[in-house]
């Protein structure tokens, strides 16, 4: 490393550290607040207690919303991963003229403002009687999650060596066998990353969920929004801490799994 690179590296590292601390600041505040003994929001806490976690796990409304979010997120993760992986492979392997336009259309939900997507989905789903249903939430969140899966899988395809598929075919393997034993294992880190992005996108999504909710079915982000907008309930600090824990845990576990798969493939 020369002197100019070192001089540039130190300010860059300082900037990255500052941005990281800024992003982590809300988490550093909300988690201690969830253990506060106060009856209102208070930071730093004057005392420590598990009262908000007891209230959270003792509330049917909070637990139902968590269960709904997990069910929707898992189904969305599976469906979006299948659809997004197939779309990424199809766009990568095909050469038709409208490929760019189709890719743009599939990626549009990640670019268009969420409120516009929510209004359009609400109008369509109201006509199809999908508002307030598990199927409606899964379909809506899948549309939002597919672009993230496509990007993750496309990143893996960018460095994919297709000669291994040719070698597999030359040895007598059919397309299904080649995909199952060659293509999918090599793309698995990207596919798993896509699943995680789809899961987290669905689990944290609130704008579309606010439009599709019903008194009988709503997700955790909607319950959290109502807890803040309709009443000042510090239980939301415990809910927010659990959301951070779940999403971070899923991301870390998948990252570790992806690293192991990458190391195994390299060997």
NORVENHU-V767746 format. One record per backbone hydrogen bond with DSSP energy under -1.0 kcal/mol. CO is the residue of the C=O (numbers start at 1). NH is the residue of the N-H. Records with the same first field share a line. If there is no record, write none. Layout:
CO = NH + NH
//
This chain:
2 = 6
3 = 7
4 = 8
5 = 9
6 = 10
8 = 12
9 = 13
10 = 14
11 = 15
12 = 16
13 = 17
14 = 18
15 = 19
16 = 20
17 = 21
18 = 22
19 = 23
20 = 24
21 = 25
24 = 28
25 = 29
26 = 30
27 = 31
29 = 33
30 = 34
32 = 35
33 = 36
35 = 49
47 = 37
50 = 54
51 = 55
52 = 56
53 = 57
54 = 58
56 = 59
59 = 63
60 = 64
61 = 65
62 = 66
63 = 67
64 = 68
65 = 69
66 = 70
67 = 71
68 = 72
69 = 73
70 = 74
71 = 75
72 = 76
73 = 77
74 = 78
75 = 79
76 = 80
77 = 81
78 = 82
79 = 83
80 = 84
81 = 85
82 = 86
83 = 87
84 = 88
85 = 89
86 = 90
87 = 91
88 = 92
89 = 93
90 = 94
96 = 99
98 = 102
99 = 103
100 = 104
101 = 105
102 = 106
103 = 107
107 = 110
108 = 111 + 112
113 = 117
114 = 118
115 = 119
116 = 120
117 = 121
118 = 122
119 = 123
120 = 124
121 = 125
122 = 126
123 = 127
124 = 128
125 = 130
130 = 133
133 = 137
134 = 138
135 = 139
136 = 140
137 = 141
138 = 142
139 = 143
140 = 144
141 = 145
142 = 146
145 = 149
146 = 150
147 = 151
148 = 152
149 = 153
150 = 154
151 = 155
152 = 156
153 = 157
154 = 158
157 = 160
161 = 164
162 = 166
163 = 167
164 = 168
165 = 169
166 = 170
167 = 171
168 = 173
169 = 172
174 = 178
175 = 179
176 = 180
177 = 181
178 = 182 + 183
179 = 184
182 = 186
183 = 187
187 = 191
188 = 192
189 = 193
190 = 194
191 = 195
192 = 196
193 = 197
194 = 198
195 = 199
196 = 200
197 = 201
198 = 202
199 = 203
200 = 204
206 = 210
207 = 211
208 = 212
209 = 213
212 = 132
217 = 214
219 = 223
220 = 224
221 = 225
222 = 226
223 = 227
224 = 228
225 = 229
226 = 230
231 = 233
233 = 236
234 = 237
235 = 239
236 = 240
237 = 241
238 = 242
239 = 243
240 = 244
241 = 245
242 = 246
243 = 247
244 = 248
245 = 249
246 = 250
247 = 251
248 = 252
249 = 253
250 = 254
251 = 255
252 = 256
253 = 257
254 = 258
255 = 259
256 = 260
257 = 261
258 = 262
259 = 263
260 = 264
261 = 265
262 = 266
263 = 267
//
